[in-house]
Amino acid sequence: MLSHVDWEIWRREKSPFEDVLGFFQIQAAIEMCRGEEILDVGCGDGYLTRELLKHFKNVTGVDESTVALNKAKINAKGATIIQSSIEDFKPARKFDTVLMINVLEHVKEPVKKLATISKWLKGNGQIIIHVPNAYSVHRRLGKYMNLLNNCTDLNDADRAIGHKIVFDMNGLIKTVKKAGLVPVRQGGLFFKPLSGPQMVRLYNAGLWENDEQRDRYFKALNKLGTDFPELASIIYVVCKKNTS
Ligand SMILES: C[S@@+](CC[C@H](N)C(=O)[O-])C[C@H]1O[C@@H](n2cnc3c(N)ncnc32)[C@H](O)[C@@H]1O
């Protein structure tokens, strides 16, 4: 479980809402990680990779973006940071756990990418995948407000940040199965009642008696998402290689 101290440090360093959500994502992923050799695929600026270093000895981050990796080399000092696309990456060793946090929705041909990544796993290795949920309550509200025809449609905000697909749990499970992987656990994180920019304003608005109350509120939103994955902002699946 995330300790009060971890949360305090994170909140002080990373105030915008997206980073708070990232905190809950990486804490959940850390609890599900197995083994010592961890690979963070699409590690981006390395903020989440840095958290992995607190728990695991051998952490590798790979990403194709030069801009992101320049930050990752500073943020995740101690990790092996490699610039490569998923397509071109040829790891020298295999991994116990591969993380793909907020990445699969950005890639073309997700089945092909997952099939490639599955070859980097040790025999009993696992992949932990987090993606935004098409049926997050804020997208359902967007549909009721006639801003979206279907919750699984890409909207302008999705396109602006490079999303190629909006997964729901069924779509995510079908995708991992098509890649020859076996889902062993699935769920949701964080209940997000408003759009991203609105959540940032809510977080910064100071509606609470004090920071402790605000932190309790955001932790409670995370708990709500774990209790009601069908409404959660993030859905995840943990999968293994099909060895049969
Ligand atoms: C939204 S960011 C997520 C970063 C980090 N995992 C996080 O959650 O903070 C997606 C990252 O995936 C990387 N990415 C997307 N497609 C990729 C590919 N085919 N090969 C390698 N990296 C890729 C992007 O460069 C970007 O840094």
PDBQT file of the ligand as one rigid body, heavy atoms in Angstrom, charges set to zero:
ROOT
HETATM    1  C1  LIG A 301       1.707   8.813 -22.771  1.00  0.00    +0.000 C 
HETATM    2  S1  LIG A 301       3.395   8.437 -22.776  1.00  0.00    +0.000 S 
HETATM    3  C2  LIG A 301       3.501   7.415 -21.325  1.00  0.00    +0.000 C 
HETATM    4  C3  LIG A 301       4.780   7.594 -20.589  1.00  0.00    +0.000 C 
HETATM    5  C4  LIG A 301       4.876   6.839 -19.251  1.00  0.00    +0.000 C 
HETATM    6  N1  LIG A 301       4.698   5.414 -19.416  1.00  0.00    +0.000 N 
HETATM    7  C5  LIG A 301       3.849   7.396 -18.289  1.00  0.00    +0.000 C 
HETATM    8  O1  LIG A 301       2.786   6.815 -18.112  1.00  0.00    +0.000 OA
HETATM    9  O2  LIG A 301       4.141   8.461 -17.705  1.00  0.00    +0.000 OA
HETATM   10  C6  LIG A 301       3.571   7.244 -24.075  1.00  0.00    +0.000 C 
HETATM   11  C7  LIG A 301       5.028   6.956 -24.408  1.00  0.00    +0.000 C 
HETATM   12  O3  LIG A 301       5.095   5.839 -25.289  1.00  0.00    +0.000 OA
HETATM   13  C8  LIG A 301       6.133   6.081 -26.219  1.00  0.00    +0.000 C 
HETATM   14  N2  LIG A 301       5.866   5.278 -27.425  1.00  0.00    +0.000 N 
HETATM   15  C9  LIG A 301       4.749   5.291 -28.187  1.00  0.00    +0.000 A 
HETATM   16  N3  LIG A 301       4.870   4.409 -29.211  1.00  0.00    +0.000 NA
HETATM   17  C10 LIG A 301       6.083   3.821 -29.074  1.00  0.00    +0.000 A 
HETATM   18  C11 LIG A 301       6.791   2.821 -29.833  1.00  0.00    +0.000 A 
HETATM   19  N4  LIG A 301       6.249   2.248 -30.907  1.00  0.00    +0.000 N 
HETATM   20  N5  LIG A 301       8.022   2.459 -29.410  1.00  0.00    +0.000 NA
HETATM   21  C12 LIG A 301       8.576   3.038 -28.304  1.00  0.00    +0.000 A 
HETATM   22  N6  LIG A 301       7.964   3.988 -27.560  1.00  0.00    +0.000 NA
HETATM   23  C13 LIG A 301       6.723   4.368 -27.945  1.00  0.00    +0.000 A 
HETATM   24  C14 LIG A 301       6.055   7.582 -26.476  1.00  0.00    +0.000 C 
HETATM   25  O4  LIG A 301       7.275   8.101 -27.002  1.00  0.00    +0.000 OA
HETATM   26  C15 LIG A 301       5.707   8.120 -25.096  1.00  0.00    +0.000 C 
HETATM   27  O5  LIG A 301       6.851   8.508 -24.376  1.00  0.00    +0.000 OA
ENDROOT
TORSDOF 0
